[in-house]
Amino acid sequence: MNPKTATPDLSRRKFLGACCASVGATGLLSTLGQLRLMGAVASPDNGPVAPPRAGAPQTDYKALVCLFLAGGNDANNLVIPTDDATYAAYAAGRGALALPQNAVLPITPRTNDGRTWGIHPAMTELRTLFNSGQFAVLANVGTLAYPMTKAQYLNGSVPRPSQLFSHNDQQVEWQSSIADKPFVTGWGGRLADLTNAFNANNRISMSITLNGQNSFQVGKNIGQYAVGTGGAIALTGSGTGTSVNGLRTAALNDALALQNGNLFETAFGALTSGALGASSLISSVITGTSPFTALFNAANNTSLAQQLHMVARLVNAQQTLGLKRQIFFVRVGGFDLHDNQVTAGATTSGAHANLLRDISQSLNAFNNALTQIGAQNQVTTFTASDFGRTYNTNGDGSDHGWGSHHFLMGGAVRGGDIYGRMPTFAIDGPDDTGRGRWIPTTSVDEYAGTLAKWFGVSATDLPVVLPNIGRFAKPDLGFMG
């Protein structure tokens, strides 16, 4: 056993060397990625920072907000058939999970497939946005390696997505859009890599996560940057001046600024300094009282509301940040409802209803905040999730499914319509792989391709963002203006 030293050796070189030695060559890349994710501020004196100012985004500004519904949202109770024949099939198939026909909020999509529809009664605000043309539904979308029919699924003639019905795998495949290869980058990360040239200021990443690390924003060149719901996350023990924390911070900054010949140490120092500088910039921009506080307090100031509140503040600071393209990631969990999904005998209430109500109120507050600053046409919010859930019930919940309905919000969305094709609501029917696990009729690639085109990606460059897009018929589904 080696004897303990009386005084720890805290030299910068040995500290950084130990950090780098703790991971292998593959792990180092992950470690450097984590440094890009740091939302830490060691000092407000990390270089010159533009004075904070805010205002309506520039006319060529665009932002995407990915709202991830973690756990697998039961979209069979998000959009519900209301015509008598289809509702009867719905009620029979859903059993104890079925919503009362007269409780569903009716909508009138511009496209008529012969059936009538409504949305969950907890989503009154989003029904209003649907009627005003700022909210749209995309039917039965999911991970696909290739287009697939039920016959192809059963005989195995077309490759299925890897590890269907697995939370972790399907979350990654949704966020990467590549269902038949190991994960490397997310489609949001590839989109950022391709479109970062729009941005004049690279002091802060265009990819900002409000809910920790995710696969969606992993890129080769542009890393995701974490911001808390209260702004930049302070580095523990940081400070200014001659206080102990101030001296500690100054020593850290000096150590990071030293030159050395070791590639790993240089990368560590540069990435950490960049994270500190970006946090200092965010701290200088997100100051004072938010102009949107009352709007989000009206949405009960939930975790989701707080995340969207910070997104609104960052959009409001777009000119200061010098970014003409931004990609945000927010997340709300709790959708893995194998039980207690609804209240017995009162299915319009329960855990799922509470989640959908939170989404409706929070997104409505977000839309009002964007409208307040004239940015509603420049920010598009879209949902993603692990998968849908089974059409039939296991008693008082639902189990892991496949295809699911998703929705989009924003002034650039051609709202008031349902895009794609709703499944045939029949257990063992033409769209069912068993228990109402619908085979997706629209791929994640097509969904993402339509958003990427609006974001500024040309048809020629689309395969850079979505390598499998050529396998599918509709790279533009038409839901964006």
N, C-alpha and C positions, 0 to 999 in steps of 0.2 A: 504494500500500500504506500502510495506517495504521501509524504508528510504535508500537512497544510502549511501554507505560507502565512506568516503573521500579517502581512499587508498585501491585499489583493493587487495584482498587476493589471491596471486599467488602461494600459497604453492603447491608443486608437488602433494601431496596426494589429495587435494581438486580439483586440475585441472584434474587429471586422474579420480577421482571419478565422477566428473561432466560429463566427456566424456563418461564413461561407463554407467552412469545413463541415458544418452540421448537416449539409445537404449534398446529395450527389449532383452530377451534371444535369440530370433531368430535373431534380428538385430545385436547382438554382433558378431555372427559368420560371418556375412557379413562384419562388421567393421574390424574384424581381417583379413579377406581376403583382404580388401582394403589396410591394412597395408603391406601385402605381396606385393601388387602391387606398393608400393611407390618406385619411382625412385629418391630418394632424397639424397643429400650429405650435411652433416652438417660440416664436417671437413675432411681434408686429414689425420688426425691423429687418425683414428679409429682402431688402431691395426696394426700389421705388414702386409705388402702387398708385394707379390712377385714382383720382378722387371719385367717390361714389356718386353716381347719378342714375336716374331711371327714366323710363318713358316708353312709349309705344315702340314695339320692335320695328326694325327697318323692314321695308316692303319685301325684300328678298330673304327674310328670315323664315326658317321652317324648323319645327321641332316635332319629334315623335315621342310619345309617352307610352311605354309598355306597362300595362297593368296586369301583373301575373296573379292568377287566382290559384294559390298553392293548395294542393291536395286533390284537385280534380272536381271542377264545378259540375253539379247536376243540372245541365242545361235543358233536360227534358221538362223541368219546371221553371225554366227561364222564359221559353216561348212555348205556348200551349195552344193546341187547336181548339177552336170554339164552335165550328159548325157541328151539328148534331151527330152526324155519322162518324166523323173523325174523333170527336170528343168521346164518343162511346168506346171507340177502340183505345183511346188514351186512358180512360178511366179503368177499363178492364186490364190493360197492361200494367198500369202503375199501382193498382191496388191501394194499399193504405197511404201511398204518397200522393195520390191524385188530389189536385186542387178543385174546389167546387167550380162548376162551369160559370155560375153567375158572379163569382168573386174575381175572375180574371179580368184584367184591364184590356179592353179591346183596342186593337190597332188596325189600320187599313193600309197595308202595303200597296205601293204603286203597281207592283207586279202581282198578278192574280194567278195562282196555280189551281184554282177551283176550291180551295179550302180557306177558311177564315181563321184569324189568329188573335191571340192576346198575349200579354206579358204578366209576369208575377205581380200580384197586387201590392207587394212591398216597394215596387219600382215606379211610383207615381211620377217622380221628377223626370225619370228617363222616358216614360211614356209621353210626357209633354214635349221633351226634346225630339222624340221620334216624330210627333205630329208637326213640329216646326221645321223638320228637315235637317236637323243637326245630329241625328242618331240613326244608325243603321245596324241591321243584324246580318251576319254571315252564317249560313246554315251548314251544319254537318261538316266541319273542317277538322282535319287531324293530320297526324304524321303518316306519310306514305313514302315508300321508296320508289314506287311506280303506281300509276292508276291500277285499281284492282276491283274486280267483280267478286261476287260471292263464290261463283264457281272456281275462280282462280285462287281465292283464299282457301277453299276446301281441298283442291287438288295440288296446291303448292307450286303451281306453274309460274307464279310471280312472287319475288321475294317480299316477305313481310318486313315491317320495321323491326329492329332488334328489340328484344325484351318487351314486347307488348304488355300493357297492363302493369308495368313496374313504375312506381313513382319516380325514382331517381333517373332511370333511363329515359322515360318519356318526357320528363322535365328538360333534360339535356337535349333530346331530339327536337322538341318544340323550339328550344332556344337556339339550336344550331341549324335547323331545317334539313339536316342530313341524317336520314333514318337508317342508312345502310353502311356507315363507316364509323370508326372510333372518333370521339370528339377531338377537335383541334381548336376551332374558333366558333363563335356565335355569329348568327347572321347580322345582328346589330353591330358587332365588332367589325365584321367585314364591310358593312355599310359605312361605318365611321372611317375605316381605313381609306375607302374610296372617295368619300365626300369631304374629308377634312380640308382639302384644298380650298373649299369655300371660305374657310375661316382665316381671318387676318391675324388672330392672336392665338398663339399656342401656349400661353402661360397656364392654361387650365384645360383639361381634357374636355372634348365635346360630349363624351359619354359620362353621365353622372348617375350614380345609383343612390337612391334614398333608402335602400333596404339591404345593405351588405352585398357581398360578392355574388355574382350570378354568371351563368354561362353565356347568356344572350349578348353581353357587351365585351366578351373576350375577343380582342383583335390582335393582329400581328404587330401593328405599329401604334395604334391608339388604345391605351389602357383605360379601364373604368376607374372613376374617381369617386370616393365615398363622401357624401355630405350627410350630416345628421339633420333631424327635423328642426333642430335649433340653430343650424348653420354649421360652420367648420368645427370639427371635433378637436378639442385642445389636447396637445400632448401633455400627459401627466407630468407635473413638476416643472412646467415651463413658466417663464416670467420675463421681466425686463429690469433694467437698472442694476443696482448693487445688491439686491436681495439675493438670498441663496438660490432661489429659482432663476433669477436673472443671470447670475454668474454661471449656473449650470447650463442655461440656454446658450449663453455666449460661448462657453467652452465647446458645446456640441456644434454650433455653427462654425467655429474655427476648425474643429477637427474635420468636419465635412468638406471644408474649403481647401485643405491641404492636398498637395499633389503627391501622387505616388505611382509606382510603376506596375502595380498589380491591377489587372483588368477587372477582377471581381470587386476589389475594394473601390476602384474608380466608379464602377457601375452602381455599387451600393451608395456611395456618397452622392453621386449625381442624381439618382432617383429620389433619395431621401430629401435632398435639398429642393428638388422640384416639387415634391409633395408639400414641404413646408412653405415654399413660396406660394403655391396654389392656395393653400389654406389661408395664408395671410391675405391674399387677394379676396377670397370669399368673405373673410371676416370684415374686410373693409367695405365690401359691397352690401352685405346683409346687415345693415345697421338700422337703429331706430325702430319705430313702431311700424309694423306691417300695415299696408293699406287694406289688407284682405282679412284682418282678424275677425271682424264681425261675421263675414260670410262663412268662414270655417267653424266659428263657434256655433253658428246656427245648424251646422252639420254634426253637432255633438263633439267636435274636436277629437275624433277617434284617431287611431294610429294611421289609418289610410288618409283621413282628412289632413292630418299633420304633414304627411309625406307630400300630398298634392299641394298643400299650402306652400311648402318650401319650393316645389317646382314652379309655382306661380311667381314667387319672389325672384327666382333665378331667371325666369323668362323676362320679368320686369327689368332685370339688370342686364339684359342681353347686350345693349349698346356699350355698357361699361366693360363687359367681358370680351367684347370684340368677336363674338361668335355668331355666324349666320346659319349654322346648322348645329342642332343639339339633339341628343338622344338620352332620354331619362328612363329609369327603371324603378317602378314602385311595386310593392307586393302586399297582398293581404292573404292570410292563411286561414285554416279552419274548415276547408271544404271536403276533407276526407271523412264524410259523414256516413259511416257504416251503420250507425244507429243514432237515434234521437234526432233524425233529420227534420222531422215535423212533430208538432204536438198532436197526440192521438185525439181524433175527433175534432180537431181545429187545425187543419193542415196549412192554412194560410199563415200560421205562426210557427215558431220553433227556430232551431239553429240556422237553417238555411235561409229562412225569411229574414232573420236578423242580419246575416251577411249581405244579402241582396239590398236590404234597406240602407245599410252603411254605404254600399257602393253607389246607390242611386243618389243619396244625399250628398256624399263627398264629391262625386263627379258633377253634380249640379252646382255645388259651391265653386268647384274648379272652373267650370264653364262660365259662371258669373264673374269670377276674378279675371279670366282672360278677356271677357267682353268689356270689363271695366277699363282695361288698358289697350283695347283695340287689337288684341292678339288672337281672337277666337278663330279666325280664318287661317292662322299660321301654325297652329298646334293641333295635332291629331292624336287622340288617345285610342288605343286598341287593347283588347284583352287577349290573354293567352292562359293556358292551364295545362296540367299534366295530361289530361284526357277527359272525356265525358264519363258518365256513369251508367250503370245498367238501367234499362227501361223498367224491368220488374224490380220488385223490392225483396229484401231479405227479411222483412218483418217490419222494421221501423227505420230503415235506411236503405242505401244503395251501394253497390260495389263497383270496382274499377271497370270502366268501359273504354271506348275508343273515340269515335267521332263525336263532336260537340258543337254547339252553337256559340258564336262569339259576337261581340259588338264593337262598334266604332263610334266615336264622338268627335265633333269638330265642325267648324264652318266650311271646311273644304270637303267634308264628307257629303256624298249624295245621299242624304238621309231619307227617312220615311219609307224605307223599302227593306225587303228581305232578299239577300243575294245568295246565289247557290241554290241547291235543291234540298228541301226537307226530306228526311227518310220516310219510307213507308212504315207506319207505326204498327208493326206486327211482330210478335215473337216468332222466330224462325222464318220471317218474311225475307224478301229479296235483299234487304240491306243489313240483315242481322247475322252475326257470327255466333250467336247464342246469348240468351237472356236480354236481348236488346242492346248488344254492343255493336253500334252502327259502324259499318265500313264507311270511312270518310268519302264523300263525293267531291270535296275540294281539299287540296293539299295545303299544308303550311307554306310550301314554296309559292303557290299562287297567291295566297293571302299576303305573304311578305313581299312578293314581286310587285303587287299593286301599290303597296305603301312605298317601296323603294323608288318606283317610277315617279310618284308624287314628290318624293324627297329630292329628286334631281338626277337619278340614275338613268342613263340611256339604255335602249334595248340592247345595244352592242355590249355594254358593260354589265348588264344584269347577271350573266352567268358568273361574274367575279363575286357577286354577293351571294348568289344562289346557284351553286354548281349543278344542281339537278333540275333546274327550271325547264330545260329543254325536253324533259320527259312528260311534261303536262301541257294540256291544251290551251290553258288560259293564263298567260303571264300577267294579264290585266283583267281583273274581274269587274271593273267599271264602277266601283263604289267610291272612287275619289274624283273630285272635280278637276 
